[in-house]
Amino acid sequence: TKRATMTSWAQVSKCWKVDNGDDFDAKALELYFPAAKDHEGAEARKTIWKAMDNNGNKYVSLAEYDGWFNQHTGQLETKAGCKPVAGKSTIFTYARPVLIR
């Protein structure tokens, strides 16, 4: 398997960016990473947690999170007609170094 390397901002799919490409599109991020502090947001996060907790132990390992993150962000990129980097979504390879620090 080819190893994914870190992606630069220029390589991140346009579906994650505002029209001018200078920043993240908050609406696109909110689809997969709900942050609303209301009941609906809390329920969405619980649903995501259950989807990531593959073995039902109420803990999510980095491997489980990686799999979920890449799968779901990759779906949006595929719908937008973008190509993955070494089989990984561009936002995954851009953000992952921060997530593991």
C-alpha positions in Angstrom: 0.0 0.0 0.0 1.2 3.4 -0.9 1.7 5.6 2.1 -0.1 9.0 2.2 2.1 11.9 2.7 1.1 15.3 4.2 -1.0 17.4 1.9 -0.4 21.1 1.4 -3.3 23.6 1.6 -3.0 24.0 -2.2 -3.7 20.3 -2.6 -6.8 20.2 -0.4 -9.9 19.6 -2.4 -11.9 22.7 -3.3 -15.0 21.2 -1.7 -13.5 22.0 1.7 -12.7 25.6 0.9 -14.6 28.9 0.6 -14.9 30.2 -3.0 -11.7 32.2 -3.0 -9.8 29.2 -1.5 -8.3 31.1 1.4 -10.0 29.3 4.2 -12.1 26.3 5.2 -15.8 26.3 4.3 -17.5 26.0 7.7 -20.7 24.6 6.1 -18.8 21.7 4.5 -16.9 20.9 7.7 -20.1 21.1 9.8 -21.6 18.3 7.6 -19.1 15.8 8.9 -17.9 17.4 12.2 -21.0 18.8 13.9 -20.1 21.4 16.5 -23.5 22.9 17.3 -24.0 23.2 21.1 -27.7 22.3 20.9 -29.4 19.0 21.3 -29.3 18.2 17.6 -25.5 18.7 17.5 -25.0 16.5 20.6 -27.1 13.8 19.0 -25.2 14.0 15.8 -21.9 13.6 17.7 -23.2 10.6 19.6 -24.2 9.0 16.3 -20.7 9.6 14.9 -19.1 8.2 18.0 -21.1 5.0 17.8 -20.2 4.7 14.1 -16.5 5.1 15.0 -16.6 2.7 17.9 -16.4 -0.4 15.8 -16.0 -2.9 18.7 -18.5 -1.2 21.0 -16.1 -0.7 23.9 -17.1 3.0 24.2 -13.6 4.1 23.3 -12.4 5.2 19.9 -8.8 4.3 18.9 -6.8 6.5 16.6 -7.2 3.7 14.0 -11.0 3.7 14.3 -11.0 7.5 14.1 -8.7 7.5 11.1 -10.9 5.0 9.2 -14.1 7.0 9.9 -12.5 10.4 9.1 -11.0 9.2 5.8 -14.1 7.3 4.7 -16.6 10.1 5.3 -14.4 13.0 4.1 -13.5 10.9 1.1 -17.2 10.5 0.2 -17.7 14.3 -0.1 -14.5 14.6 -2.2 -15.6 11.8 -4.5 -19.0 13.5 -5.0 -17.2 16.7 -5.8 -15.1 14.9 -8.5 -11.8 15.2 -6.6 -9.1 12.6 -6.5 -7.7 11.1 -3.4 -4.0 11.3 -2.4 -2.6 7.7 -2.2 -6.2 6.5 -1.4 -6.8 9.1 1.3 -9.0 12.1 1.3 -7.1 15.4 0.9 -8.5 16.8 4.1 -7.4 13.7 5.9 -3.8 13.9 4.8 -3.8 17.7 5.5 -5.3 17.4 9.0 -4.0 14.1 10.3 -0.5 15.4 11.5 -2.4 17.8 13.8 -4.7 15.1 15.1 -1.9 12.9 16.3 0.1 15.5 18.1 
